[in-house]
Amino acid sequence: MMTMRPTHSGKPIVDDDVTELIATSFRSSDAITPDEGLSARLFSRVLATIAENTFDSHTTVRAKSGVWMPFLDGVEIKILHTAADTASYLLKMQAGSSLPIHSHGADEECLVLEGDLYIGDELALGAGDYHRAARGVPHAKIATRGGALLYLRGDPPERVGSYGAA
């Protein structure tokens, strides 16, 4: 009896041992109980195959790839990923640049990757510092003295209130 092997993008999803075990179990009225070692090897290979075949559902943006675009005076943006209501992006702020007071329709997370960042007169952030801006609450002017590279996740930039009105 010929056994059909399921494929994904032209590659087999499961190997010959798994295919044969499944095919045999359907042909036999007796329950198949593989030994512990075989079970562990098969389970490991099935998980590895699933992981390999889901690679195209992940997103990777290399540091040197992607496009930096002008955002505001002295600020560039590089979009990493967008979904319906959320975006992940980098902002590169030149020394002395700033973002105006604005609010968000969703919580925004910010991680300072490089440089310095000042939110209003009270809050100073440096590399490795994290800040979350709550949905709907405006926050003060954001500025950098020496330049900064930020990772942000929240509203897509075009949905943030007052951005672009430098």
Buried (B, 14 or more C-beta within 10 A) or exposed (E): EEEEEEEEEEEBBBBEBBBEBEBEEEEEEEEEEEEEEEEEBBEEBBEEBEEEBEEEEEEEEEEEEEEEEEBBEBBBBBBBEEEEEBBBBBBBBBEEBBBBBBBBBBBBBBBBBBBBBBBEEEEEBEEEBEBEBEEEEEBBEBBBEEBBBBBBBBBBBEEBBEBEEE
